[in-house]
Amino acid sequence: MISIGLRWWLWGDFTGGDSGSGPGCQIWRVCKEPVLEKPFARLKGACLCGRINFEVSDAFEYAANCHCSQCRKATGAAFKPFVAIPREKFVLKDWPDDCFEFGTRIEHDLRCRNCGSLIYSRVRDGEYLHIPLGVLTDTPSLKPDKHIFVGSKADWHDILDDLPQHEEF
């Protein structure tokens, strides 16, 4: 299945003095044209107890292993392996009473109230979701290709792979 979207673009034109705009002014027109978007597989995911189920397009923009203190505390592990996607490409099948948000209205973690599984972290001014790889039932096409926030990693953990390491994001 191929989805058709719309691409918006601006077209500029310089006009002379007769248009009332004055010499050298730009007039911008907003135009639409159809764009074929690459079809992506739909991946399924769920919490540990199965009360929260979701689908997400395998259109992840990046993946990483995050060593920041918030991710370590949220997962109870040395780091959080995750994939990132714009928020609008994530579909929560149901919004059961079992969902619990921790954080602010814009940036927060979504967890299952029953089993405690972290479903996603809403980040980057609320525009992106970082989905822990452990809650995906299906295998994504992207794997973590870097370690981020290694400047605040746990002292008791040694990174033993050859992936690039970044002090921050």
Phi, psi and omega in degrees: 000133178246131178264148179249124178248186176238134176257130179260137177215160181250142178237128183250153180214135175268134182245160177271188184289342183287343184279352183086355180271343183090156182295139174080005179279147178260136171252127181251134176244137177265127182235156177239143172216145181291145180227132175277125179261142179299132178287137179242147176294151174262126179257146178256154177209163181200161174280176183299318183275348177086004180284333179249121178237145179214166173231147179214142177290139178281052181244042184294141182268332176199165178215146183202169170252113184263128182253012181294158183295327179294315179292322178297316180290323181293328183256342184071025183227175181292332178198166178247111172282130185214163169241151185240142182210148173301143187306322185289350180266010180250134180234116174273118186300316177228158172245076184290165176297349183280355178281139179224126178258132177238123181131208180267174178297325184272315180238122183200170171258140173254126182232162171275126180293332183281308185254346177087000181301137174278118181273314175197164170245125177270120189224182176052060181060030176081003184273339183235154173244133171259112183259119178299135182299333183293340180266355177279129176281321179265159182272124178283160179283342182255139175242155177305133181239013179196163171251132179241157182056040179288346176294340179240022180293161179294134180298332183278357181251132175252132176275120188251001179262179183259013179293148178301146180242131182239136180300324178229203182280000000 
